[in-house]
Amino acid sequence: MRDIERVVELVKKLGAGSVKYVKYSYSPATDTHHVKIVLLRPVEWRLFSEVVKELERSYAVRVYAPHANAIRLDLKKRS
Protein backbone atom coordinates (compact mmCIF):
# COMPACT_ATOMS: atom_id res chain seq x y z
CA MET A 1 0.00 0.00 0.00
CA ARG A 2 2.93 2.34 0.56
CA ASP A 3 3.64 2.34 -3.19
CA ILE A 4 0.13 3.58 -3.92
CA GLU A 5 0.30 6.30 -1.27
CA ARG A 6 3.66 7.44 -2.68
CA VAL A 7 2.15 7.64 -6.17
CA VAL A 8 -0.81 9.66 -4.86
CA GLU A 9 1.61 12.17 -3.34
CA LEU A 10 3.63 12.27 -6.60
CA VAL A 11 0.48 13.00 -8.64
CA LYS A 12 -0.53 15.77 -6.25
CA LYS A 13 2.96 17.30 -6.38
CA LEU A 14 3.36 17.13 -10.18
CA GLY A 15 -0.19 18.24 -10.89
CA ALA A 16 -0.32 21.08 -8.37
CA GLY A 17 -3.07 23.45 -9.45
CA SER A 18 -4.49 21.01 -12.00
CA VAL A 19 -5.48 18.06 -9.82
CA LYS A 20 -8.69 18.39 -7.82
CA TYR A 21 -8.27 15.16 -5.87
CA VAL A 22 -6.83 11.66 -6.03
CA LYS A 23 -8.60 8.59 -4.65
CA TYR A 24 -7.42 5.02 -4.50
CA SER A 25 -9.09 1.73 -3.73
CA TYR A 26 -8.40 -1.98 -3.89
CA SER A 27 -10.54 -4.69 -5.43
CA PRO A 28 -9.67 -8.08 -3.92
CA ALA A 29 -11.84 -9.93 -6.46
CA THR A 30 -9.56 -8.87 -9.32
CA ASP A 31 -6.46 -8.16 -7.18
CA THR A 32 -6.31 -4.67 -8.69
CA HIS A 33 -5.60 -1.24 -7.21
CA HIS A 34 -7.56 1.64 -8.75
CA VAL A 35 -6.22 5.21 -8.66
CA LYS A 36 -8.70 7.87 -9.77
CA ILE A 37 -7.34 11.31 -10.63
CA VAL A 38 -9.89 14.11 -11.05
CA LEU A 39 -8.66 17.22 -12.83
CA LEU A 40 -9.62 20.87 -12.57
CA ARG A 41 -8.17 21.64 -16.01
CA PRO A 42 -6.41 19.73 -18.79
CA VAL A 43 -2.78 18.79 -18.22
CA GLU A 44 -0.03 17.56 -20.50
CA TRP A 45 0.38 13.81 -20.86
CA ARG A 46 4.04 14.23 -19.85
CA LEU A 47 2.93 14.67 -16.23
CA PHE A 48 1.15 11.33 -16.16
CA SER A 49 3.81 9.54 -18.16
CA GLU A 50 6.23 10.17 -15.29
CA VAL A 51 3.75 8.65 -12.86
CA VAL A 52 3.14 5.64 -15.13
CA LYS A 53 6.90 5.05 -15.53
CA GLU A 54 7.28 5.03 -11.76
CA LEU A 55 4.41 2.57 -11.37
CA GLU A 56 5.55 0.20 -14.12
CA ARG A 57 8.49 -0.86 -11.97
CA SER A 58 6.21 -2.93 -9.77
CA TYR A 59 2.78 -2.94 -11.42
CA ALA A 60 1.15 -3.70 -14.75
CA VAL A 61 -0.58 -0.39 -15.53
CA ARG A 62 -3.73 0.29 -17.56
CA VAL A 63 -4.76 3.90 -18.15
CA TYR A 64 -8.39 4.89 -18.73
CA ALA A 65 -10.05 8.26 -19.31
CA PRO A 66 -13.69 7.65 -18.33
CA HIS A 67 -14.59 11.29 -18.99
CA ALA A 68 -12.96 14.63 -19.78
CA ASN A 69 -11.94 15.52 -16.23
CA ALA A 70 -10.75 12.17 -14.91
CA ILE A 71 -8.08 9.57 -15.42
CA ARG A 72 -8.15 6.11 -13.88
CA LEU A 73 -5.11 3.92 -13.41
CA ASP A 74 -5.68 0.20 -12.86
CA LEU A 75 -2.66 -1.40 -11.22
CA LYS A 76 -2.03 -5.11 -10.96
CA LYS A 77 1.01 -6.31 -9.01
CA ARG A 78 3.59 -8.04 -11.19
CA SER A 79 4.25 -11.63 -10.21
C-alpha positions as CSV (number, residue, x, y, z in Angstrom):
1,M,0.0,0.0,0.0
2,R,2.9,2.3,0.6
3,D,3.6,2.3,-3.2
4,I,0.1,3.6,-3.9
5,E,0.3,6.3,-1.3
6,R,3.7,7.4,-2.7
7,V,2.2,7.6,-6.2
8,V,-0.8,9.7,-4.9
9,E,1.6,12.2,-3.3
10,L,3.6,12.3,-6.6
11,V,0.5,13.0,-8.6
12,K,-0.5,15.8,-6.2
13,K,3.0,17.3,-6.4
14,L,3.4,17.1,-10.2
15,G,-0.2,18.2,-10.9
16,A,-0.3,21.1,-8.4
17,G,-3.1,23.4,-9.4
18,S,-4.5,21.0,-12.0
19,V,-5.5,18.1,-9.8
20,K,-8.7,18.4,-7.8
21,Y,-8.3,15.2,-5.9
22,V,-6.8,11.7,-6.0
23,K,-8.6,8.6,-4.6
24,Y,-7.4,5.0,-4.5
25,S,-9.1,1.7,-3.7
26,Y,-8.4,-2.0,-3.9
27,S,-10.5,-4.7,-5.4
28,P,-9.7,-8.1,-3.9
29,A,-11.8,-9.9,-6.5
30,T,-9.6,-8.9,-9.3
31,D,-6.5,-8.2,-7.2
32,T,-6.3,-4.7,-8.7
33,H,-5.6,-1.2,-7.2
34,H,-7.6,1.6,-8.8
35,V,-6.2,5.2,-8.7
36,K,-8.7,7.9,-9.8
37,I,-7.3,11.3,-10.6
38,V,-9.9,14.1,-11.0
39,L,-8.7,17.2,-12.8
40,L,-9.6,20.9,-12.6
41,R,-8.2,21.6,-16.0
42,P,-6.4,19.7,-18.8
43,V,-2.8,18.8,-18.2
44,E,0.0,17.6,-20.5
45,W,0.4,13.8,-20.9
46,R,4.0,14.2,-19.9
47,L,2.9,14.7,-16.2
48,F,1.1,11.3,-16.2
49,S,3.8,9.5,-18.2
50,E,6.2,10.2,-15.3
51,V,3.8,8.6,-12.9
52,V,3.1,5.6,-15.1
53,K,6.9,5.0,-15.5
54,E,7.3,5.0,-11.8
55,L,4.4,2.6,-11.4
56,E,5.6,0.2,-14.1
57,R,8.5,-0.9,-12.0
58,S,6.2,-2.9,-9.8
59,Y,2.8,-2.9,-11.4
60,A,1.2,-3.7,-14.7
61,V,-0.6,-0.4,-15.5
62,R,-3.7,0.3,-17.6
63,V,-4.8,3.9,-18.2
64,Y,-8.4,4.9,-18.7
65,A,-10.0,8.3,-19.3
66,P,-13.7,7.6,-18.3
67,H,-14.6,11.3,-19.0
68,A,-13.0,14.6,-19.8
69,N,-11.9,15.5,-16.2
70,A,-10.8,12.2,-14.9
71,I,-8.1,9.6,-15.4
72,R,-8.1,6.1,-13.9
73,L,-5.1,3.9,-13.4
74,D,-5.7,0.2,-12.9
75,L,-2.7,-1.4,-11.2
76,K,-2.0,-5.1,-11.0
77,K,1.0,-6.3,-9.0
78,R,3.6,-8.0,-11.2
79,S,4.2,-11.6,-10.2
